[in-house]
Amino acid sequence: MNIQLVFLLAAGLVYTAHGNCGSDNCDTSASNTTTTDLDPLGLNTTEAKGDLDSGKTFCISDCSTQFDYLATYTTGLSNSDQMLCDNDVTRAVVSRGGPNCRSDDWYVVDECNDHCYEFVWRASYPTYCDVEDKWLWCCQPKIKVEPASMCGEHDSRDVTCLVTDHHVSIDSVRIQWFDDDGNDLSEKEGFDVSETYKINEDQLFSVLTVRSDAMSDYTETYHCQAHSLFIADAVWTEAAEVNKYDVVAEGQTIPVNVDSSASCTALGVTPDMAEDYEFTWYYYDTAGERQLADPDVSEITSSVSDDGYMVSTITIEAHALFVGRQRCQCVVSHKIVDNCGAEHTTTCTAEEILIVWSTTPDVDCAYQFDEATLETTVLGIPGLSLTDVTLTSRTTGRVISAPEITYTTSVGACRDPDGGQAGRTFYRDLDCVERCNKDATCTGYVMGETWCETYHEEDFSGDGRERFTCHKKDPVEDVTDDLYYLTGDYDEDDQLVITLHTTDTTEIRTENFFVSVYGQPSEDPEDDVILHVMAVTVGLVDTDVTVTTDAILLATVTGGTIDYPAWVDDSGNVYRPGVSTEGVTVTVDNSGETAITICELPEKVIKQLQITSVYVTFRIKTPSGTHCQREQRYITLHKPEECYVEWDEPECDMQSCTDYTKERTWSCICTDEKSDKDRCEEPTEILTYTCPESLHYHISDWSEEECNRDEC
């Protein structure tokens, strides 16, 4: 090893420190009036992109040994304002020339150390503390770099390089940055190389700024290279590792009462790096406040993706979720400790939505052979398309779905044959596919980069402009003749209202249907829509009932039971189960397969109250205990006696030789027989009719009788 002995005037090494350098070994009290500005090195063969922004602070040393001098370097500050370490070296330098200086204040190190120096300070004169420094260089130039990490495609980080060399030869050293392929990073897009700064008598400093979008891999190595202008092939290199990572999250759409999970993948973070990265989960409550994931209601697990990257999954218990959209946030933190011992944390976040949905239950008590409809609303997913939903019978396994909506494409924006805009509606969003799927009047759409259009006419196609694509909705299959089919509408909150239509009501039965959204079935049977098919009959046991016979009336229900029956006659008298004061007996029996209620009306009651008809009302209860609508059915006991006017047939005497008019007679008909006219209301208008001539006539001979002329 070549050893040089160099004397350096102490005045060239005096600095003043201010503030907190982030280490317990910082000298915050040192001061001296002699300063040297830390200007960029004038000669630099590397074309730099420019000076660093003023006010940036970089770590130089962790001040862990007695030989460390400069703690941090802040751009824009003179050397008198830079931060020094607090150790024997800085205290010895700072104390020179002080009022308490003594001639025996010696500080000697007589062996080489990691900083490549031997030091000795001595008082030149017993009473005048002019101290000389003896520097002994013990090694080749040393390079120290800092690693860096960044998040996503729109981040950047500074990578520092500190070169230490003998103060005599330091000015002949130049710094350059290269990638693994030997490319000069000062000439490569996405990288900035700063000026080379001489920050100490024996140290140079350079900063490489890396943009994350310039990195082709998640982990890349960049090389800080120092070379001498005077020594051929004298090159020293140190590699700095830069890590880029990104976070993607994936949520779930799940039915209510099911635990929900969200996963978070740290792209670029492999299992061997996992201990340096931390996953933290948050979710937002109903008030929109971000909350740290509660370990009492959630569980976080780790795994590795198929691509080899770390994955964190949070599972939230069902009772801690609410119906609707819930935001989850995954935060991935990476900590790096710099050469000063300070922690630098890079955080990358991703948000995902957990969607919890439920459906409203419905019951339809359908009559045998009638069409039945069931209605349910999907809560929690506004704008849901009917094509994303199915209903499945828990009884038979039958799956009912809406016809798929398809489109035919052509080149260009949608225009009608005359170049018109085909009922165009313009939107400044990208929701036209969903919008057109939901709207039965929408016949097509066009998507732009930040906008879209829907169309509402039938006759159109693309106009040929290649930068657009016209999507025309294909005719939707008519399913209204199917045994089962679905229709959809939207309520005021844009939530899908589904109606199940069926004519399959021949069989008396109870059938439950559950909803599935995106193929995920509802787990709660209480949210089912339930079809009850039943038969109701009413009538008389003996149809030959008159006012002189008892009447037995009955009502039956097959597929349910009868609840709270009441029989009401046409005078408003109500008869409930039991025997009434009038002697009317009502019974109800739900023990058999067919429920029955009977009303026995005695002859005397029918005659006394002149009962001609009765109606029965009751509620039907399904086998599962659900009440259906109240039934009301009428029964006619016998027809009341009705009298009416009937006009008699016209009669002519047939003894007239001319036409003549006669009044028409009428009769009172009661129970299909003629009765006294006083039982009918006399007509207010009398009808007439004309009888035609019935005899022929001729002119007789003239009479020969003479006229009495006296009388004339």
FENBELSUL-V588656 format. One record per helix or strand. SS is the DSSP state (H for helix, E for strand). FROM is the first residue (numbers start at 1). LEN is the number of residues. If there is no record, write none. Layout:
SS:FROM:LEN / SS:FROM:LEN
//
This chain:
E:5:5 / H:10:4 / E:26:2 / E:40:1 / E:50:1 / E:57:3 / E:70:5 / H:79:3 / E:83:3 / H:88:8 / E:107:2 / E:117:9 / E:128:10 / E:142:4 / E:148:4 / E:156:9 / H:170:3 / E:173:7 / E:184:1 / H:185:3 / E:191:4 / E:197:4 / E:203:9 / H:212:3 / E:219:10 / E:235:16 / E:253:3 / E:260:8 / H:271:6 / E:277:8 / E:290:3 / E:298:7 / E:310:7 / H:318:3 / E:324:14 / E:343:17 / E:362:6 / E:372:8 / H:386:3 / E:389:5 / E:399:3 / E:407:5 / E:414:2 / E:425:3 / H:432:7 / E:444:4 / E:452:4 / E:461:2 / E:469:5 / E:484:7 / E:496:7 / E:509:9 / E:520:2 / H:525:3 / E:529:12 / E:551:8 / E:561:9 / E:574:3 / E:578:2 / E:585:5 / E:594:8 / H:603:7 / E:613:9 / E:627:10 / E:643:5 / E:660:4 / E:666:5 / E:673:3 / H:677:3 / E:688:4
//
